[in-house]
Amino acid sequence: MAPSLWPPLRVLLLLLEAAAAVSFLHHRYEEMVQALFRVQSECPYVTRVYSVGRSVQGRHLYVLEFSDRPGVHEPLEPEFKYVGNMHGNEVLGRELLLQLSEFLCEEYRRGSERVTRLIHDTRIHIMPSMNPDGYEVAAKQGPDSIGYLTGRSNANGVDLNRNFPDLNTFMYYNGEISGPNHHIPLPDNWKSQVEPETLAVIQWISNYNFVLSANLHGGAVVANYPYDKSQDTRFRSHRRTVNTPTPDDKLFQKLAKTYSYAHGWMHRGWNCGDYFSEGITNGASWYSLSKGMQDFNYLYTNCFEITLELSCNKFPPEEDLERQWMANREALVAFIEEIHQGIKGMVTDENNSGIAGAVISVQGISHDVTSGDMGDYFRLLLPGTYTVTASAQGYQSQTVTTTVGPAAPSLVHFQLKQDVVRKPPERKTPGSRMNNKALQKKVVPRATRRGTQG
């Protein structure tokens, strides 16, 4: 081969290789796994592939992580997640997340300032498929002949987005008795009521202090935010009648609009024969959904999650995938960037050791978050001035006032002093001398004495 012909040929081969890596095709399970590990091999220093569990039929629920320190939580670096293909026959999200993985890797390798900053400042977790078993059922039918519900559920025939513990019911009851609407404990028998995929995701989000999230669906084009479940059972079967906002309603609207307006056409409102103003909707206002994943995230963890309905066609043909990717690419990146707003900081003791599980309360917003294992916390907030309190068991609470701007999160640290409870000195009364046995008999309640005998 003539030397003068080598450079153009090499460029051509590189372009063909890149085109093959970012192929707009539907990926079966083995192909999806290969795509994830290919990204990991192409960007080994900023990626990690791990599994959070297995499906009913034994397929791994793989996650691809992007971080400048894969596998490590760095204090003050927030955790983000995308979950796709929760309904096995809603496949666009699955393909978009594979494309996003390739895109982030390629942009990082070529030195994109935006993507490099995003990966260095954020720990990003991408799960292309939460329901790989259902996808295989749907994929066997083919996009042309697939039924509307074929492959929607998992291998046990269960809709995974109706399978999370129903914390909304507890929350609405707590509201009537002025109880909490955050970090609601799970019922004792919850593990026996959920599917393997649901169990794996619950354990996953319990082990990572996620701050922001989206799960990707199909069948409509709209950004849907909590609450998904209406409080008044009389209206649950009605559509667009019962708006059920969270205490963070304005923030959720802003998050939903970020995706909608960055999307190619979601913000226009008219899609799939339906209309949603600005391309967003409160979930319960659309239709009430019980035991859904986005409400569970908000009520059980620190994570703010929305649901993205991305296509009228649940299983779009391959020739439409590139157009859909171009419509969603900017929105997928812009939504991750929304994690960097509000306030964040460290909660430490007087020895500068992090305090895990400290409660961060914002005056006027009745929904708290907690600090992670290292003592760092993240509280998404809109621009404004807030009064914030940090409290932890065994410590004196601390309150500060801070202003949040529109750009980066404000750093607000708390150092809590130990709450020392001093016992009053024992008062001796003349003539009250008794031996210990007699004193215990005098002061220990009868029920307690009875309880210590067995």
Secondary structure by P-SEA (a helix, b strand, c coil): ccccccaaaaaaaaaaaaaaaaccccccaaaaaaaaaaaaaaccccbbbbbcccccccccbbbbbbccccccccccbbbbbccccccccccaaaaaaaaaaaaaaaaaaaccaaaaaaaaacbbbbbccccaaaaaaaaaacccccccccccccccccccccccccaaaaaaaaaaaccccccccccccccccccaaaaaaaaaaaacccccbbbbbcccbbbbbccccccccccccccccccccccaaaaaaaaaaaaaaaccccccccccccccccccccccccbbbcccaaaaaaacccbbbbbbbccccccccccaaaaaaaacaaaaaaaaacccccbbbbbbccccccccbbbbbbccccbbbbbccccbbbbbbcbbbbbbbbbcccbbbbbbbbbbcccbbbbbbbbbccbbbbbccccccccccccaaaaaaacccaaaaaaacc
